[in-house]
Amino acid sequence: FLEAEAPDQPLYMYINSPGGEVTAGLAIYDTMQFIKPTVATICMGQAASMGSLLLAGGTKGHRSALPSARIMLHQPSGGAQGMASDIAIQAKEILRIRTYLNSLYMDHTGQPKEKIESVMERDTFMSVEQAKEFGVIDKILRKREEVDGDKTS
């Protein structure tokens, strides 16, 4: 809807998320990549798990966080139960998802595969400075005026 109303205006996505379902997160991510407008992502509080992918998935140069925010990356988790053959199917799928998510983080951060795999192995918490250095965000916002040159306060 917002794309249709103002396709040349940036969309601002404010993120404060502990994460959630991978498929729901990927639906949001795919939409962010699909639409025409610039998608500016701003983390306040936390961007953990799928929330960190959405933060990184904003338009390059428009990914930011407030100073006290925390960013956490990790591999997907799941809890399969049932017959052995069903568990094997679920295990294969979660490994496929892990590989796919790693490739998305590589694309958005510019980090090599080995570095992404290492960071994603366990919960990796980052300060905003670390997230900027790693390539998850492009800037740390301290004042409202720093949001894409906004001069209103």
Backbone bond lengths (Angstrom), bond angles and torsions (degrees), N, CA, C in turn:
res aa  C-N    CA-C-N  psi(-1)  N-CA   C-N-CA  omega(-1)  CA-C   N-CA-C  phi
1 F - - - 1.450 - - 1.530 111.31 -
2 L 1.330 117.12 -49.12 1.463 119.80 -179.16 1.519 111.29 -63.08
3 E 1.331 116.83 -34.72 1.461 120.12 177.59 1.524 110.02 -62.16
4 A 1.324 118.19 -41.28 1.459 122.12 -179.47 1.530 111.47 -69.13
5 E 1.318 116.89 -36.00 1.464 121.47 -178.28 1.528 112.61 -71.24
6 A 1.319 116.90 -41.79 1.473 121.05 -175.83 1.527 109.51 -148.57
7 P 1.337 117.50 74.33 1.470 120.05 -174.23 1.527 114.89 -64.16
8 D 1.333 116.90 -19.21 1.462 119.22 -178.97 1.522 113.02 -98.97
9 Q 1.325 117.04 2.82 1.460 121.68 178.26 1.525 109.52 -98.90
10 P 1.329 117.68 139.78 1.472 118.77 177.77 1.525 111.62 -67.11
11 L 1.315 114.99 149.90 1.459 121.77 173.20 1.519 107.47 -101.65
12 Y 1.317 117.58 136.51 1.456 122.23 -179.90 1.518 109.00 -107.50
13 M 1.330 115.86 122.73 1.458 121.68 178.26 1.523 107.69 -110.98
14 Y 1.324 116.11 109.97 1.458 121.71 177.95 1.520 107.79 -89.68
15 I 1.329 116.37 123.25 1.462 121.41 -173.54 1.523 110.62 -114.67
16 N 1.321 115.48 124.54 1.460 123.84 168.32 1.523 104.02 -141.85
17 S 1.331 116.34 89.14 1.461 120.32 -168.37 1.522 112.18 -140.44
18 P 1.346 116.33 134.86 1.462 120.13 172.86 1.528 111.90 -82.00
19 G 1.327 116.72 -1.42 1.462 121.06 -178.04 1.514 109.87 106.09
20 G 1.309 115.50 -160.81 1.458 119.16 -178.96 1.513 111.33 163.23
21 E 1.312 115.67 -157.87 1.458 122.34 -177.85 1.525 111.39 -60.69
22 V 1.312 116.41 132.33 1.460 121.38 -179.02 1.525 110.93 -61.17
23 T 1.334 117.89 -45.49 1.463 119.40 -176.65 1.529 111.59 -64.12
24 A 1.320 117.58 -39.14 1.465 120.32 177.20 1.528 110.26 -65.87
25 G 1.328 116.68 -42.73 1.458 120.92 178.02 1.514 112.20 -62.64
26 L 1.325 117.07 -40.51 1.466 120.28 179.34 1.526 111.63 -69.25
27 A 1.326 117.85 -30.37 1.467 120.21 175.33 1.531 109.97 -63.76
28 I 1.327 116.50 -42.30 1.467 120.70 177.08 1.523 109.64 -66.35
29 Y 1.331 116.63 -46.96 1.466 121.52 179.92 1.529 110.93 -56.61
30 D 1.338 116.97 -49.33 1.466 120.69 -179.01 1.524 111.24 -60.34
31 T 1.324 116.96 -38.44 1.464 120.66 178.01 1.521 110.43 -64.71
32 M 1.330 117.13 -41.59 1.465 121.20 177.83 1.521 111.09 -58.64
33 Q 1.328 116.94 -39.77 1.456 121.25 -178.67 1.532 111.36 -76.02
34 F 1.320 117.13 -28.80 1.457 123.48 -173.54 1.527 113.67 -77.98
35 I 1.330 116.78 -37.94 1.459 119.95 -172.92 1.524 111.84 -75.17
36 K 1.330 115.27 158.31 1.459 121.71 -176.93 1.531 114.25 -74.45
37 P 1.342 119.05 -43.42 1.470 118.56 -174.02 1.531 113.70 -63.45
38 T 1.317 114.25 156.07 1.458 121.22 169.22 1.524 107.73 -60.37
39 V 1.329 116.38 135.46 1.464 120.77 175.80 1.527 107.31 -110.80
40 A 1.332 115.54 106.23 1.462 121.43 178.40 1.524 107.99 -90.96
41 T 1.325 116.68 121.05 1.462 121.00 178.87 1.528 109.18 -103.05
42 I 1.324 115.45 135.90 1.461 121.65 -179.81 1.523 107.86 -132.97
43 C 1.337 116.32 119.08 1.461 120.89 178.31 1.519 109.69 -93.33
44 M 1.316 114.43 129.51 1.465 121.51 171.33 1.515 105.87 -131.16
45 G 1.297 117.34 130.01 1.468 119.75 -175.75 1.515 110.20 89.23
46 Q 1.325 115.65 -93.91 1.466 119.02 179.74 1.518 111.05 -148.62
47 A 1.304 114.58 153.59 1.462 122.69 169.34 1.522 104.58 -132.98
48 A 1.320 115.81 95.74 1.460 121.00 -175.87 1.518 110.10 -112.94
49 S 1.326 115.09 149.65 1.453 121.60 174.46 1.529 110.02 56.46
50 M 1.334 119.03 -123.25 1.467 120.52 179.55 1.523 111.47 -61.73
51 G 1.323 117.39 -27.77 1.460 120.33 176.56 1.517 111.83 -60.59
52 S 1.344 117.01 -35.00 1.466 119.79 179.03 1.526 111.34 -71.14
53 L 1.336 117.55 -32.68 1.467 119.56 176.52 1.527 109.99 -67.91
54 L 1.327 117.38 -40.97 1.462 119.74 177.92 1.525 110.67 -63.48
55 L 1.321 117.11 -39.53 1.462 121.02 176.67 1.525 110.26 -60.59
56 A 1.318 116.65 -50.00 1.467 121.38 -179.64 1.521 111.94 -66.66
57 G 1.338 117.04 -26.47 1.456 121.76 -176.03 1.514 115.00 -80.27
58 G 1.319 117.61 -0.47 1.462 120.01 175.14 1.519 110.36 -66.51
59 T 1.315 115.79 170.04 1.458 121.02 179.71 1.525 109.88 -63.26
60 K 1.324 116.41 129.47 1.468 122.09 179.62 1.532 109.50 -52.15
61 G 1.323 115.52 133.06 1.455 121.47 -177.68 1.519 113.02 92.09
62 H 1.341 116.66 -9.96 1.463 122.02 -177.41 1.525 111.48 -125.87
63 R 1.335 117.18 25.27 1.468 122.06 -179.84 1.520 107.34 -108.74
64 S 1.329 116.47 121.03 1.461 118.30 -173.62 1.522 111.50 -144.70
65 A 1.328 114.61 172.38 1.464 121.25 178.57 1.521 108.70 -149.51
66 L 1.318 114.96 152.18 1.458 120.54 173.78 1.528 108.77 -78.76
67 P 1.324 118.28 156.98 1.468 122.07 -169.86 1.525 116.97 -55.26
68 S 1.323 118.74 -35.45 1.465 120.59 -176.20 1.520 113.83 -92.89
69 A 1.307 117.39 2.47 1.472 120.72 -178.22 1.525 110.84 -66.36
70 R 1.319 114.96 155.68 1.469 122.13 175.31 1.522 108.02 -125.22
71 I 1.310 115.06 142.09 1.458 121.44 179.70 1.519 107.35 -121.69
72 M 1.341 116.52 135.35 1.468 120.67 -179.80 1.522 110.06 -132.37
73 L 1.325 114.47 129.31 1.458 121.94 176.15 1.516 108.65 -115.03
74 H 1.330 116.24 144.57 1.464 121.41 172.92 1.522 109.20 -164.07
75 Q 1.319 115.55 168.36 1.457 120.08 178.78 1.524 110.01 -75.69
76 P 1.327 117.34 158.84 1.465 119.21 178.92 1.519 111.17 -66.70
77 S 1.319 115.17 152.92 1.462 119.84 177.59 1.523 108.69 -123.21
78 G 1.299 114.92 160.78 1.458 120.00 179.73 1.513 109.47 -158.22
79 G 1.287 115.93 167.03 1.458 120.92 179.86 1.514 109.69 -138.17
80 A 1.306 116.19 87.31 1.463 120.21 -179.08 1.521 110.22 -85.68
81 Q 1.318 114.81 145.11 1.459 120.03 173.85 1.514 108.19 -147.86
82 G 1.294 114.86 164.10 1.462 119.46 -179.14 1.513 110.78 119.70
83 M 1.323 114.74 -151.88 1.468 120.01 -178.87 1.523 110.33 -68.69
84 A 1.322 115.66 151.24 1.464 121.45 -178.40 1.524 111.49 -54.38
85 S 1.312 117.57 -41.31 1.469 120.04 -178.99 1.532 111.10 -65.35
86 D 1.337 117.56 -35.98 1.464 120.45 177.19 1.528 111.15 -69.20
87 I 1.322 116.54 -39.11 1.467 120.65 177.54 1.525 109.85 -63.04
88 A 1.325 117.30 -40.43 1.469 121.35 178.43 1.532 110.67 -62.53
89 I 1.323 117.15 -39.79 1.467 121.07 178.28 1.526 110.02 -63.40
90 Q 1.337 116.64 -45.50 1.464 121.14 179.48 1.530 111.54 -64.26
91 A 1.332 116.50 -39.73 1.468 120.52 179.05 1.527 110.62 -63.17
92 K 1.314 116.53 -42.85 1.470 120.84 179.01 1.530 110.37 -61.78
93 E 1.327 116.30 -41.51 1.467 120.54 -179.44 1.523 111.74 -67.33
94 I 1.318 118.67 -41.87 1.469 119.42 -179.18 1.531 110.73 -68.43
95 L 1.321 117.95 -32.21 1.466 120.49 175.24 1.531 110.63 -67.93
96 R 1.341 117.03 -37.62 1.466 120.71 176.47 1.528 109.90 -63.56
97 I 1.332 115.95 -44.03 1.465 120.58 179.31 1.525 110.34 -62.80
98 R 1.325 117.34 -41.99 1.471 120.48 178.71 1.526 110.91 -58.89
99 T 1.317 117.15 -45.92 1.464 121.32 178.95 1.526 110.79 -61.28
100 Y 1.327 116.13 -42.83 1.467 120.80 -179.80 1.529 111.29 -64.69
101 L 1.339 117.17 -47.20 1.465 120.38 179.15 1.524 110.91 -61.50
102 N 1.329 117.09 -41.05 1.463 120.29 177.34 1.526 110.59 -57.84
103 S 1.338 116.80 -41.65 1.469 119.76 -179.31 1.530 110.93 -65.93
104 L 1.328 117.40 -35.88 1.468 119.80 177.57 1.523 110.98 -66.31
105 Y 1.333 116.96 -43.85 1.468 119.78 177.03 1.530 110.81 -62.79
106 M 1.325 117.72 -38.46 1.469 120.31 177.20 1.526 109.89 -60.62
107 D 1.332 117.02 -45.40 1.465 121.24 -179.90 1.522 111.99 -60.89
108 H 1.319 117.51 -43.29 1.467 120.66 -173.22 1.522 114.21 -84.86
109 T 1.329 117.70 -25.64 1.469 119.49 -178.58 1.518 112.95 -100.28
110 G 1.325 116.87 -22.82 1.458 120.26 -174.89 1.518 113.10 79.73
111 Q 1.322 117.19 6.37 1.467 121.13 179.97 1.527 110.03 -79.75
112 P 1.336 117.06 148.40 1.470 120.13 177.93 1.531 111.63 -70.95
113 K 1.308 115.34 159.84 1.464 122.75 -177.80 1.528 112.05 -52.24
114 E 1.321 117.47 -45.27 1.464 121.47 -176.49 1.529 111.16 -62.80
115 K 1.322 116.83 -39.55 1.470 121.02 179.98 1.531 110.21 -68.05
116 I 1.331 116.65 -43.69 1.468 120.23 178.43 1.524 109.98 -61.81
117 E 1.323 117.27 -46.47 1.468 120.55 -179.70 1.518 111.37 -59.94
118 S 1.327 117.04 -39.71 1.462 121.59 179.49 1.531 110.86 -65.11
119 V 1.316 116.89 -46.99 1.465 121.64 -179.13 1.523 111.14 -66.08
120 M 1.329 116.56 -37.57 1.463 120.95 -175.96 1.528 112.95 -79.32
121 E 1.320 118.01 -12.02 1.471 121.19 -175.98 1.530 112.29 -58.70
122 R 1.320 117.08 -41.83 1.471 122.61 179.53 1.526 107.82 -133.51
123 D 1.324 117.76 173.82 1.464 120.38 175.22 1.525 108.98 -58.69
124 T 1.322 117.22 123.10 1.455 122.19 177.66 1.522 108.21 -120.96
125 F 1.331 115.84 109.63 1.458 121.77 -179.93 1.519 109.10 -92.14
126 M 1.326 116.00 139.99 1.460 121.63 -178.71 1.519 110.26 -130.15
127 S 1.325 114.70 141.52 1.462 120.08 167.25 1.530 106.62 -74.21
128 V 1.320 117.17 171.07 1.463 118.59 178.50 1.530 111.27 -65.82
129 E 1.317 116.60 -32.49 1.466 119.37 177.29 1.533 110.48 -65.04
130 Q 1.331 116.19 -43.61 1.465 120.34 178.27 1.529 111.01 -65.75
131 A 1.328 116.77 -39.94 1.467 120.58 179.43 1.525 110.97 -64.53
132 K 1.322 116.55 -36.63 1.469 120.19 177.51 1.525 110.21 -67.51
133 E 1.312 116.33 -45.71 1.467 120.57 178.91 1.528 111.24 -61.89
134 F 1.325 117.06 -36.50 1.464 122.34 -178.50 1.527 111.95 -75.90
135 G 1.335 116.83 -22.99 1.461 120.52 178.70 1.518 115.32 102.42
136 V 1.341 117.21 10.03 1.466 120.21 177.68 1.530 109.98 -74.67
137 I 1.336 116.55 -37.16 1.466 121.47 177.21 1.524 108.95 -126.04
138 D 1.337 114.75 165.99 1.462 120.99 179.85 1.520 112.58 -106.22
139 K 1.334 116.39 -26.00 1.462 118.46 -177.62 1.523 111.40 -152.97
140 I 1.323 113.71 157.57 1.465 122.41 176.66 1.527 106.46 -107.54
141 L 1.322 116.45 123.84 1.466 121.37 -177.70 1.521 110.44 -95.13
142 R 1.321 116.17 125.71 1.456 120.54 177.60 1.532 111.65 -110.68
143 K 1.321 116.47 -23.79 1.470 122.46 -179.77 1.523 108.92 -135.18
144 R 1.317 116.85 149.91 1.469 122.23 179.16 1.532 111.44 -56.02
145 E 1.314 117.39 -34.48 1.461 121.38 -177.84 1.528 112.52 -61.54
146 E 1.321 116.86 -19.38 1.462 120.59 -177.33 1.523 112.81 -80.31
147 V 1.333 117.82 -7.20 1.461 121.30 -179.45 1.517 108.24 -79.43
148 D 1.328 116.43 100.53 1.465 122.87 177.16 1.525 113.38 46.31
149 G 1.317 116.47 41.26 1.457 120.48 175.68 1.515 114.62 74.15
150 D 1.327 117.72 16.64 1.466 121.63 179.22 1.525 108.61 -62.30
151 K 1.302 116.73 123.51 1.465 120.76 -179.66 1.523 112.10 -103.09
152 T 1.334 116.15 6.64 1.464 118.73 177.19 1.512 109.20 -94.87
153 S 1.271 117.06 147.85 1.453 120.79 179.20 1.474 107.51 -129.05
